[in-house]
Amino acid sequence: MKLLILLTLVSCTQKYQTYHVIDKFNFDQDNPQTPITKKQYPGRKTTIDHCAGQFFFMSNAKKQTDRYLKTAVRTMCPNSNTILNSRLTETWWTTIIYSRSCFELEGYCPKKLAH
């Protein structure tokens, strides 16, 4: 019985999404589009993660992580306008009094090729 009560008090969700190419300045998480680019090769792997929490309804943790995700995408791979072979993992969990929203964005910065 205690386990059943605990399961009704905690909820967790995880979502994965992959992107072949992200245009950093036109990234739309809800409407992913793959821009047409010249041939690029993956270089170093970069990972950015972030979490936000909320007690009761004091703030909206999901909206906070969504805003920070846009900033993270723009700052990742500072010498390029694109990010290659990316994977976005979003995790949300909630209890009656506290909620937490997190994301982890993994991607590869394009290699600079010598001409």
C-alpha positions in Angstrom: 0.0 0.0 0.0 2.8 2.4 0.8 4.4 1.7 -2.5 1.2 2.5 -4.3 0.9 5.8 -2.5 4.5 6.7 -3.3 4.0 5.9 -7.0 1.0 8.3 -7.1 3.1 11.1 -5.5 6.0 10.9 -7.9 5.9 11.2 -11.7 8.8 11.1 -14.1 9.1 11.6 -17.9 12.1 11.4 -20.2 12.2 12.4 -23.8 15.0 11.9 -26.4 15.3 13.8 -29.7 18.1 13.8 -32.3 19.1 16.4 -34.8 21.5 15.8 -37.7 22.3 19.5 -38.1 21.3 22.3 -35.8 21.3 25.9 -37.2 22.2 27.6 -33.9 20.5 30.9 -34.7 17.2 29.3 -36.0 16.8 26.5 -33.6 13.2 25.5 -32.9 12.9 22.5 -30.6 9.2 22.0 -31.3 9.6 22.2 -35.1 13.0 20.7 -35.9 14.3 21.4 -39.4 17.6 20.3 -40.9 19.2 23.2 -42.8 21.0 22.5 -46.0 24.7 23.0 -45.5 28.0 22.2 -47.3 29.6 18.9 -46.2 30.7 19.1 -42.6 32.6 16.6 -40.5 32.1 16.1 -36.8 35.0 17.4 -34.6 35.1 17.5 -30.8 32.1 16.4 -28.8 30.4 19.0 -26.5 27.9 18.5 -23.8 25.8 21.1 -22.0 23.3 20.2 -19.2 21.1 22.3 -17.0 18.3 21.7 -14.4 15.7 24.0 -12.8 13.4 23.3 -9.9 10.2 24.8 -8.6 8.3 24.5 -5.3 4.5 24.4 -5.7 3.7 27.0 -8.4 6.3 29.6 -7.6 8.0 29.4 -11.0 7.9 27.2 -14.1 10.9 24.9 -14.2 10.1 23.6 -17.7 9.9 27.2 -19.2 13.2 28.0 -17.5 15.0 25.0 -19.0 13.4 25.8 -22.4 14.8 29.3 -22.3 18.2 28.2 -21.2 18.3 25.5 -23.9 18.0 28.2 -26.6 21.0 30.1 -25.0 23.0 26.8 -24.7 22.5 26.1 -28.3 23.6 29.6 -29.4 26.8 29.4 -27.2 27.8 25.8 -28.1 30.5 25.5 -30.7 31.5 29.2 -30.7 33.4 29.1 -34.0 30.5 27.6 -36.0 26.9 28.4 -36.9 25.9 24.7 -36.7 26.1 21.7 -34.4 26.3 18.2 -35.8 24.8 14.8 -34.7 23.1 16.2 -31.6 21.0 14.4 -29.1 18.7 16.2 -26.7 17.6 14.4 -23.5 14.9 16.1 -21.4 13.9 14.8 -18.0 11.0 16.0 -15.9 10.0 14.7 -12.5 7.5 16.0 -10.1 6.1 15.4 -6.6 3.2 17.2 -4.9 5.4 20.0 -3.7 8.5 20.0 -5.9 9.2 19.7 -9.7 12.4 19.5 -11.6 13.1 19.9 -15.3 16.5 19.0 -16.8 18.1 18.7 -20.2 21.3 17.4 -21.6 22.4 18.4 -25.1 25.3 16.5 -26.7 26.6 17.4 -30.1 29.7 17.7 -32.2 31.3 20.9 -33.4 32.2 20.9 -37.1 35.9 20.4 -37.9 37.8 23.2 -39.4 39.2 21.8 -42.6 42.5 23.1 -44.0 42.2 24.5 -47.5 
